[in-house]
Amino acid sequence: MSELQVGQPVPEFTLEASGGQEISLSNYRGKKVVLYFYPKDSTPGCTQEACDFRDSAAAYEQKGAVVLGISPDPVKSHDKFAQKYELSFPLLSDPDHAVAEAFGVWQLKKMYGKEYEGIVRSTFLIDEEGILIKAWSKVKVKGHTEDVFAAL
């Protein structure tokens, strides 16, 4: 999936987020971070995943973890998506997919016989010091948030 290995520091980044704020990964030092990459706002799988993370957010907070979602969608799209589904965590915009590339999740994909580049649904669990604890690639949405929670 990527060159990132468990036990290594993850790449630092700063991105614009829903609500008009800029978020840096370093803002969350001292907390565990559940960083999930998803292809597109308001599509069925991405909506289900976001709502599952929303519904688990309080439990994650009790474990000292925060959730951040990243897709290439613009902030305006993130704002609509977050508002419509009452998402309680920031969605970060990665329009040039630089962060997705740094995490190894911007890859060649195939759908209906066509090839294109895009986000491979993936999640990274990062410790309080910015070190990768666990990574999930080619995530299936059903049951995923429970798997991530169990890893905390």
Protein Blocks (a to p, Z undefined) as FASTA:
>chain_A
ZZcdghiacdddddddehhiacdfklmgoiacdddddfbghifklmmmmmmmmmmmmmmm
mnopacddddfbdfklmmmmmmmnopabdcdddfkommmmmnopaccddeehiacddddd
ddddddfkopafbdcehiafehmlmmmmmmZZ
